[in-house]
Amino acid sequence: MKAFRFRLDPALRWRTTQLHLERERVLQATAHLAAIQKDLIDTHDGLRKASSDLVSVGSAAFASWSAYMERSRRRILSLEEQLRQAMKALALQTQKMVDAHQRLRVLENLKRDDHTEWTTELSREIEAFAGEAHLARLSRDSRRTAQSP
């Protein structure tokens, strides 16, 4: 019997590559989301620190404080919107990765089933060959005993 060969191996390799690419994209989306979260936390922390520093500064700083607060508010709103978009992108990318994994599993299951079928056929052939070899040996042995006086 010929060696096992899965006819869809190129497709299986391609699906594996697709899954690795999707995993990498999920990692990138996760890193992007974490960076936005860190920026948001840093902006909030900076605002808290600035407000506590305002107590020790004179009244002249109140004019610039208002502008600083407005810039910080706009920055926070922008970061929150970016965070929402990054979360959507991560959810979408995660779904793409799950879909790629499912497509890969289909081919892996087909390969496993084909290999099981091939193994069964190989076992049948080996068993048939062993039976024929045994019968040939019995036949040879019986001819020898018949020829011996």
Steps between C-alpha positions, in 0.01 A plus 500: 500500500623849427593740778232717656450827318227748589383661180404823679838557669561827311162630618577382853832687498326812366231482772773461763675809363171692504443405862850618597440830320166551675658422838770757430236758410314426824823557693552831318141608568543406867823701524330798334210478746741482794690806374178702476397389849841605633469843332155543652624408847804729461275789393271448799801477733650817352173682550480387864860604566446836335186564705683423823788725393250779430432535872856610567517741204363852506188635332684582175509131417120478497482657154730241349330229704176544308677458165691199636176342622337550159797345317503210745126447461531492120797262527306268731197501271725426202674217685168353611380499138827340390456244777150412378627463143796291614267272699281453190807429288624247755162326512488485119858372477433241769201376302715478187753294695226268627369458145851423371541243777172334408598481133831344600328246726279386211808414294677342797196280561492400132869412515449295817208315340698435181795375704274269700354361179848455352620323816201265484574418136867447581408262781276305263776474243755391760256243635431368149871487424568318828224252422638435153853463640375256761314295236809501277714377789246226583490398136878493479527303825237249386685448169823439690337244729338332201836474320686367805487125552 
